[in-house]
Amino acid sequence: MNNNLSTDIKEVMRESARELVEIMLLDNQEFRLIIWNNNNWDKPLPESIMKSFKDQLILDIKEMALDDSYVDEATGELILVSSFGGEEYSKVLEYDEIIAVLDLSGQPYIINNFSQEEQEEDIVYEKIPLTKNDWIDMATDGGIPRENAERSINAFIANNEWLREKVGE
């Protein structure tokens, strides 16, 4: 259906889906979310979920999932919290992994019917700054006070050996 759309159109559709999810979380509105199953939660999903939902996950964002999912005020990231097999999982929702946003009866609000391979090819990745000052500048450009940005970046560097090696701390 959408395979012949330009990259620009697909990006607008992806951003719209992400913004819709954000508004629904902020307005505490129940909805159904279909995402690519990249198994990129805070811990590996149960094997039964991975077998049953190899490519896509269908999540009803209601009750506990709606109450516990949120928009991170500092970063703007959408944090989904759900339960699989009685255990709680959380993840940062990436805008390019949203396939559809529907109401709980299955009626669509937004559908991004792109194959996962197309998404990966269409995304333009930016080089992430690798110096401590680049990270601080990026945070302050986003409106975070410099003192807060420095404190946060210093904490990330202090607690992440890989990052410490990359920024030379």
Backbone as CSV, one residue per row, in Angstrom:
resi,resn,N_x,N_y,N_z,CA_x,CA_y,CA_z,C_x,C_y,C_z
1,MET,0.814,-1.192,0.000,0.000,0.000,0.000,0.858,1.257,0.000
2,ASN,1.744,1.414,0.961,2.535,2.634,1.096,3.955,2.483,0.563
3,ASN,4.225,1.412,-0.156,5.599,1.148,-0.570,6.123,2.148,-1.590
4,ASN,5.236,2.841,-2.310,5.682,3.781,-3.328,5.749,5.212,-2.821
5,LEU,5.526,5.434,-1.562,5.573,6.778,-1.011,7.019,7.235,-0.861
6,SER,7.222,8.533,-0.960,8.575,9.072,-0.800,8.998,8.982,0.661
7,THR,10.284,9.077,0.875,10.837,9.063,2.229,10.249,10.202,3.052
8,ASP,10.088,11.375,2.447,9.533,12.525,3.170,8.120,12.244,3.665
9,ILE,7.297,11.647,2.828,5.925,11.329,3.230,5.931,10.296,4.348
10,LYS,6.764,9.276,4.229,6.839,8.251,5.273,7.286,8.860,6.597
11,GLU,8.233,9.783,6.556,8.717,10.425,7.780,7.599,11.221,8.446
12,VAL,6.798,11.922,7.658,5.674,12.684,8.209,4.681,11.726,8.866
13,MET,4.417,10.611,8.211,3.481,9.630,8.766,4.020,9.036,10.065
14,ARG,5.306,8.746,10.103,5.917,8.191,11.328,5.855,9.201,12.470
15,GLU,6.196,10.447,12.171,6.151,11.494,13.193,4.725,11.690,13.695
16,SER,3.756,11.630,12.787,2.350,11.790,13.175,1.920,10.663,14.110
17,ALA,2.330,9.448,13.812,1.987,8.309,14.671,2.610,8.477,16.052
18,ARG,3.849,8.896,16.090,4.526,9.100,17.370,3.841,10.198,18.172
19,GLU,3.496,11.300,17.509,2.824,12.405,18.194,1.456,11.989,18.706
20,LEU,0.735,11.160,17.935,-0.563,10.670,18.380,-0.414,9.823,19.646
21,VAL,0.570,8.933,19.672,0.809,8.108,20.868,1.135,9.013,22.055
22,GLU,1.963,10.015,21.840,2.317,10.937,22.921,1.078,11.629,23.485
23,ILE,0.230,12.152,22.615,-0.979,12.851,23.067,-1.911,11.891,23.796
24,MET,-2.029,10.675,23.290,-2.918,9.709,23.939,-2.404,9.340,25.331
25,LEU,-1.095,9.227,25.480,-0.537,8.954,26.809,-0.786,10.138,27.738
26,LEU,-0.528,11.339,27.245,-0.709,12.531,28.076,-2.174,12.743,28.451
27,ASP,-3.090,12.403,27.544,-4.527,12.555,27.807,-5.131,11.338,28.510
28,ASN,-4.287,10.341,28.805,-4.739,9.128,29.497,-5.861,8.431,28.722
29,GLN,-5.692,8.363,27.396,-6.676,7.763,26.501,-6.263,6.334,26.142
30,GLU,-7.145,5.364,26.356,-6.848,3.976,26.013,-6.728,3.820,24.498
31,PHE,-5.813,2.944,24.062,-5.636,2.674,22.637,-4.895,1.368,22.445
32,ARG,-4.886,0.912,21.217,-4.140,-0.287,20.835,-2.978,0.165,19.964
33,LEU,-1.816,-0.436,20.188,-0.603,-0.069,19.465,-0.009,-1.322,18.840
34,ILE,0.283,-1.250,17.557,0.966,-2.351,16.877,2.358,-1.843,16.522
35,ILE,3.373,-2.570,16.988,4.763,-2.166,16.749,5.558,-3.354,16.210
36,TRP,6.688,-3.050,15.583,7.615,-4.107,15.173,8.173,-4.747,16.427
37,ASN,8.273,-6.064,16.437,8.830,-6.781,17.576,10.344,-6.856,17.416
38,ASN,11.006,-5.822,17.887,12.469,-5.774,17.835,13.095,-6.334,19.105
39,ASN,12.261,-6.795,20.031,12.724,-7.316,21.315,13.731,-6.363,21.962
40,ASN,13.378,-5.073,21.944,14.260,-4.062,22.518,13.665,-3.456,23.788
41,TRP,13.131,-4.331,24.620,12.607,-3.923,25.912,13.756,-3.912,26.915
42,ASP,13.479,-3.527,28.146,14.535,-3.456,29.157,15.122,-4.826,29.487
43,LYS,14.422,-5.883,29.106,14.927,-7.249,29.257,14.282,-8.086,28.154
44,PRO,14.899,-9.198,27.803,14.352,-10.025,26.719,12.922,-10.471,27.016
45,LEU,12.090,-10.423,25.989,10.705,-10.865,26.138,10.655,-12.373,26.333
46,PRO,9.602,-12.884,26.977,9.462,-14.329,27.167,9.460,-15.060,25.823
47,GLU,9.983,-16.246,25.823,10.077,-17.052,24.598,8.706,-17.265,23.969
48,SER,7.681,-17.433,24.794,6.325,-17.649,24.262,5.853,-16.438,23.453
49,ILE,6.188,-15.242,23.892,5.822,-14.023,23.149,6.607,-13.965,21.851
50,MET,7.897,-14.272,21.923,8.742,-14.211,20.725,8.282,-15.221,19.674
51,LYS,7.788,-16.388,20.101,7.300,-17.387,19.151,5.965,-16.969,18.556
52,SER,5.084,-16.448,19.389,3.740,-16.090,18.931,3.707,-14.794,18.131
53,PHE,4.606,-13.877,18.434,4.604,-12.556,17.798,5.997,-12.253,17.255
54,LYS,6.447,-13.035,16.288,7.801,-12.909,15.753,8.074,-11.538,15.144
55,ASP,7.124,-11.016,14.376,7.366,-9.778,13.641,6.757,-8.551,14.293
56,GLN,5.549,-8.692,14.807,4.825,-7.548,15.338,4.229,-7.869,16.702
57,LEU,4.139,-6.845,17.538,3.482,-6.961,18.840,2.218,-6.113,18.821
58,ILE,1.176,-6.631,19.408,-0.065,-5.879,19.573,-0.202,-5.590,21.058
59,LEU,-0.220,-4.313,21.394,-0.276,-3.905,22.794,-1.547,-3.104,23.047
60,ASP,-2.333,-3.512,24.016,-3.459,-2.699,24.460,-2.940,-1.791,25.561
61,ILE,-2.955,-0.510,25.279,-2.469,0.473,26.248,-3.690,0.938,27.039
62,LYS,-3.895,0.262,28.157,-5.022,0.544,29.045,-4.627,0.077,30.439
63,GLU,-5.410,0.420,31.403,-5.192,0.024,32.789,-3.737,0.228,33.206
64,MET,-3.041,-0.836,33.615,-1.666,-0.704,34.110,-0.749,-0.113,33.053
65,ALA,-0.862,-0.579,31.807,0.015,-0.082,30.741,-0.184,1.412,30.522
66,LEU,-1.424,1.879,30.591,-1.701,3.299,30.409,-1.249,4.099,31.620
67,ASP,-1.491,3.565,32.805,-1.098,4.269,34.028,0.415,4.394,34.161
68,ASP,1.154,3.359,33.753,2.596,3.334,33.972,3.418,3.858,32.791
69,SER,2.847,3.884,31.594,3.561,4.437,30.435,3.540,5.962,30.546
70,TYR,4.565,6.610,29.994,4.655,8.063,30.170,5.559,8.699,29.117
71,VAL,5.512,10.023,29.089,6.408,10.821,28.264,7.455,11.396,29.210
72,ASP,8.725,11.062,28.969,9.813,11.567,29.805,9.951,13.069,29.562
73,GLU,9.732,13.864,30.598,9.765,15.318,30.455,11.138,15.833,30.054
74,ALA,12.182,15.199,30.510,13.538,15.676,30.218,13.961,15.385,28.787
75,THR,13.581,14.220,28.269,14.061,13.814,26.942,12.987,13.833,25.864
76,GLY,11.721,13.824,26.275,10.622,13.738,25.316,10.375,12.323,24.828
77,GLU,11.116,11.350,25.354,10.952,9.960,24.932,9.624,9.399,25.444
78,LEU,9.048,8.521,24.644,7.835,7.820,25.045,8.262,6.506,25.684
79,ILE,7.917,6.314,26.932,8.285,5.106,27.664,7.038,4.249,27.815
80,LEU,7.082,3.071,27.185,5.972,2.128,27.298,6.276,1.137,28.404
81,VAL,5.265,0.846,29.188,5.371,-0.157,30.232,4.230,-1.142,29.987
82,SER,4.561,-2.409,29.936,3.555,-3.436,29.694,3.900,-4.667,30.504
83,SER,2.998,-5.614,30.487,3.201,-6.850,31.231,3.090,-8.025,30.278
84,PHE,4.070,-8.921,30.352,4.071,-10.155,29.572,4.309,-11.294,30.545
85,GLY,3.417,-12.248,30.551,3.567,-13.392,31.447,3.616,-12.998,32.904
86,GLY,2.903,-11.920,33.260,2.857,-11.486,34.650,4.066,-10.686,35.098
87,GLU,5.007,-10.417,34.195,6.198,-9.651,34.535,6.173,-8.316,33.800
88,GLU,6.611,-7.254,34.458,6.588,-5.921,33.880,7.819,-5.669,33.015
89,TYR,7.602,-5.062,31.858,8.662,-4.706,30.913,8.486,-3.245,30.517
90,SER,9.593,-2.592,30.182,9.499,-1.209,29.703,10.433,-1.027,28.510
91,LYS,10.133,-0.015,27.696,10.941,0.273,26.520,10.720,1.712,26.105
92,VAL,11.705,2.251,25.394,11.561,3.539,24.732,10.928,3.248,23.374
93,LEU,9.802,3.873,23.096,9.117,3.671,21.823,9.763,4.555,20.770
94,GLU,10.305,3.927,19.746,10.917,4.661,18.642,9.845,4.961,17.601
95,TYR,9.875,6.146,17.026,8.823,6.536,16.096,8.774,5.644,14.867
96,ASP,9.882,5.048,14.488,9.910,4.244,13.266,9.481,2.799,13.497
97,GLU,9.139,2.430,14.739,8.670,1.071,14.961,7.161,0.993,15.122
98,ILE,6.477,2.128,14.986,5.022,2.139,15.097,4.418,1.724,13.758
99,ILE,3.653,0.647,13.787,2.962,0.174,12.591,1.562,0.765,12.540
100,ALA,0.862,0.773,13.671,-0.499,1.290,13.685,-0.899,1.728,15.089
101,VAL,-1.772,2.720,15.125,-2.420,3.165,16.353,-3.913,3.013,16.090
102,LEU,-4.574,2.254,16.977,-5.992,1.940,16.786,-6.754,2.183,18.077
103,ASP,-8.078,2.196,17.985,-8.837,2.190,19.226,-8.891,0.734,19.714
104,LEU,-9.419,0.509,20.893,-9.387,-0.840,21.465,-10.258,-1.838,20.701
105,SER,-11.184,-1.347,19.872,-12.001,-2.263,19.083,-11.323,-2.611,17.756
106,GLY,-10.165,-1.987,17.484,-9.413,-2.294,16.271,-9.613,-1.303,15.136
107,GLN,-10.385,-0.251,15.364,-10.571,0.759,14.328,-9.323,1.641,14.261
108,PRO,-8.769,1.836,13.066,-7.493,2.549,12.948,-7.595,4.060,13.118
109,TYR,-6.589,4.608,13.789,-6.370,6.047,13.829,-5.294,6.390,12.797
110,ILE,-4.177,5.656,12.861,-3.059,5.846,11.927,-2.472,4.478,11.619
111,ILE,-2.200,4.249,10.339,-1.539,3.007,9.930,-0.319,3.371,9.096
112,ASN,0.835,2.843,9.486,2.079,2.996,8.717,2.465,1.614,8.237
113,ASN,1.969,1.248,7.095,2.123,-0.103,6.576,3.427,-0.241,5.780
114,PHE,4.540,0.057,6.423,5.846,-0.075,5.775,6.500,-1.344,6.301
115,SER,7.204,-2.037,5.444,7.929,-3.209,5.932,9.099,-2.744,6.784
116,GLN,9.529,-3.583,7.663,10.611,-3.217,8.572,11.892,-2.916,7.805
117,GLU,12.158,-3.643,6.736,13.361,-3.395,5.940,13.334,-1.998,5.344
118,GLU,12.196,-1.569,4.862,12.084,-0.234,4.296,12.369,0.825,5.348
119,GLN,11.887,0.601,6.551,12.131,1.576,7.602,13.619,1.764,7.816
120,GLU,14.337,0.679,7.926,15.766,0.767,8.173,16.482,1.484,7.032
121,GLU,16.074,1.229,5.796,16.712,1.862,4.658,16.392,3.340,4.568
122,ASP,15.186,3.720,4.973,14.742,5.097,4.824,15.268,6.025,5.911
123,ILE,15.679,5.494,7.039,16.106,6.324,8.147,17.489,6.888,7.868
124,VAL,17.634,8.178,8.088,18.932,8.818,7.957,19.487,8.975,9.365
125,TYR,20.577,8.285,9.637,21.170,8.338,10.960,22.191,9.467,11.030
126,GLU,22.144,10.207,12.135,23.117,11.256,12.357,24.228,10.711,13.241
127,LYS,25.417,11.233,13.040,26.533,10.837,13.897,26.297,11.434,15.280
128,ILE,26.394,10.593,16.288,26.195,11.053,17.657,27.475,11.735,18.130
129,PRO,27.334,12.934,18.744,28.529,13.612,19.253,29.286,12.714,20.227
130,LEU,30.609,12.759,20.143,31.409,11.860,20.968,32.226,12.570,22.033
131,THR,32.091,13.875,22.150,32.803,14.550,23.235,31.795,14.954,24.307
132,LYS,32.287,15.083,25.490,31.444,15.473,26.609,30.776,16.823,26.325
133,ASN,31.535,17.772,25.795,30.981,19.095,25.498,29.920,19.033,24.408
134,ASP,30.089,18.138,23.425,29.064,17.970,22.394,27.758,17.505,23.019
135,TRP,27.852,16.550,23.935,26.647,16.048,24.611,25.988,17.163,25.417
136,ILE,26.778,17.940,26.131,26.236,19.039,26.946,25.597,20.084,26.044
137,ASP,26.282,20.435,24.947,25.730,21.424,24.014,24.416,20.943,23.414
138,MET,24.356,19.664,23.080,23.135,19.107,22.506,21.982,19.209,23.508
139,ALA,22.258,18.931,24.772,21.219,19.004,25.797,20.777,20.450,26.032
140,THR,21.722,21.373,26.075,21.356,22.776,26.301,20.625,23.351,25.092
141,ASP,20.944,22.879,23.896,20.197,23.303,22.700,18.745,22.878,22.796
142,GLY,18.490,21.791,23.510,17.135,21.289,23.696,16.403,21.975,24.840
143,GLY,17.046,22.969,25.480,16.379,23.744,26.508,16.716,23.356,27.939
144,ILE,17.604,22.396,28.131,17.989,21.997,29.488,19.043,22.975,29.997
145,PRO,18.882,23.488,31.215,19.889,24.396,31.768,21.270,23.730,31.787
146,ARG,22.311,24.499,31.489,23.669,23.968,31.348,24.109,23.195,32.599
147,GLU,23.834,23.737,33.773,24.243,23.068,35.017,23.598,21.684,35.125
148,ASN,22.320,21.589,34.791,21.623,20.302,34.841,22.173,19.341,33.794
149,ALA,22.454,19.867,32.598,23.004,19.030,31.530,24.364,18.479,31.938
150,GLU,25.223,19.323,32.489,26.552,18.877,32.917,26.448,17.795,33.992
151,ARG,25.551,18.002,34.949,25.378,17.027,36.033,24.906,15.685,35.458
152,SER,23.935,15.722,34.542,23.409,14.482,33.956,24.461,13.769,33.119
153,ILE,25.154,14.511,32.268,26.177,13.915,31.399,27.302,13.326,32.247
154,ASN,27.713,14.041,33.287,28.752,13.524,34.176,28.312,12.212,34.835
155,ALA,27.030,12.129,35.209,26.519,10.900,35.819,26.506,9.758,34.800
156,PHE,26.077,10.052,33.565,26.084,9.017,32.522,27.496,8.509,32.279
157,ILE,28.432,9.413,32.176,29.820,9.029,31.900,30.395,8.216,33.063
158,ALA,30.116,8.660,34.277,30.656,7.977,35.460,30.122,6.552,35.583
159,ASN,28.915,6.314,35.087,28.281,5.006,35.267,28.250,4.156,34.005
160,ASN,28.989,4.546,32.979,28.969,3.794,31.728,30.386,3.729,31.168
161,GLU,31.021,2.596,31.362,32.418,2.431,30.946,32.593,2.646,29.447
162,TRP,31.690,2.108,28.636,31.784,2.257,27.181,31.743,3.726,26.798
163,LEU,30.806,4.477,27.382,30.683,5.904,27.081,31.913,6.658,27.586
164,ARG,32.412,6.280,28.739,33.602,6.930,29.296,34.788,6.774,28.350
165,GLU,34.925,5.587,27.736,35.998,5.368,26.779,35.804,6.198,25.522
166,LYS,34.560,6.355,25.098,34.266,7.094,23.859,34.523,8.587,24.012
167,VAL,34.228,9.154,25.172,34.398,10.600,25.362,35.731,10.948,26.023
168,GLY,36.504,9.942,26.327,37.850,10.194,26.861,37.878,10.625,28.304
169,GLU,36.882,10.245,29.068,36.863,10.596,30.503,37.488,9.499,31.320
